[in-house]
Amino acid sequence: MSKAAALLVETHCTLAAVEALEAEWRTLDGASPDATGFQSFEWCVAWLRCSGIEPRVVTVRDEGRLAMLWPLQIERCWGARIARWIGEPLTQYGDALAAPGADVMRCAAAVETSVASWRDADLVALSRLRADGALAALAHSAAGEEMRAPFVDLAAPPAPRRKSLERRARKLEAFGPVALEEADSPAGREAAALRALAMKQAWLDAHGFVSTGLSAATTPAFVAAAARAGVLRVHCLRVGGEIAAAEMGLAAGGGYRSLLGAFDPRFSEGAPGHALTRAMLAKCAREGMRTYDFLPPGDDYKEVFATGAVSVGARYWPLTLRGRIAAFGFERLRPVAKRLYYALAARGLFTRGRQPERKASAAPGRASHPLLGS
């Protein structure tokens, strides 16, 4: 526990201590203008319960009021102990929660003073920071890699449909009636989420891709728990009574964030991913949401729909020499390794068995989403 002026900084290192913050955490998340859902109590605690990873949640109180919360966890990577956002690699946006009117930079400086005294961490990795987020102004070092996070302004006129998509829509309708449905019970959400996860993993396997987030041992249990709790909303596009595509995402801060989408390759000629996205855009608009967020990176299939994008970067704060080495790996080596991996994967070098037909691999929609949470 440490004090900076009238601020009180506390670090919570056990699941029980984190769970004790529930009421205040929920209130702060509901009031925070930068809330994305990935820093919510429900998301973070579901991950901690399923993963068993050590939490390191930092809170800042201003005269007793919770003014800021950093939801961090401690993991070992590249020979270093790294503090990073709870839920990574599935957490797609990293940030602190800040109360309206809070002095963000003063609170952040108090956190930095406290964190600098940690003796069991080598690096603080603040990845996936939105340019419009609470901590965007922090600059411990240059960003290792910047990405685009495309979004749709739901108040803007919808993009005109391409003739090619109209043709695909007719092909999809030839399979039978097309309808969007949302799983509305805990058991239904869990079953639909695990179905979407399995569909996505099958697509990745067929195309020779590996997803850091989806391949994690914790992922199925976490997805099931988050869906049951309602943290994840799950939608399915049924065609002729069968599930042709599915997606799960989070609704928070007046927007919807599309976390994962998948489709059944039997329907690929009808572009079920595109059909699902269009149906979701219309549904979110009817619900009064302001934005539909595709999350990073800025893949081509997202840009077809996007009306704008937010820059997403990273900040790395080494605490030790070992942390400096790990930061170099994150900033310089990992982007190069990812580009090389994509280039080789595009040539089919990682595909198991026969290379999938181009028509299936290039189908619009979420078919071209190679990695989640990398």
Buried (B, 14 or more C-beta within 10 A) or exposed (E): EBEBEEBBBBBBEEBEEBBEBEEBBEEBBEBBEBBBBBBBBBBBBBBBBBBEBBBBBBBBBBEEEBBBBBBBBBBEBBEBBBBBBBBBBBBBBBBBBBBEEBBBEBBBBBBBBBBEEBEEBBBBBBBBBBEEBBBBEBEBBEBBBBBBBBBBEBEEEEEEEEEEBEEBBEBBBEBEEBEBBEBEEEEBBBBBBBBBBEBBBEBBBBBBBBBBBBBBEBBBBBBBBBBBBBBBBBBBBBBBEEBBBBBBBBBBBEBBBBBBBBBBBEBBBBBBBBBBBBBBBBBBBEEEBBBBBBBBBBBEBBEBBBBEBBBBBBBBBBBBEBBBBBBBBBBEEBEEEBEEBBEEBEEEEBBEEEEBEEEBBEBBBBBBBBBBBB
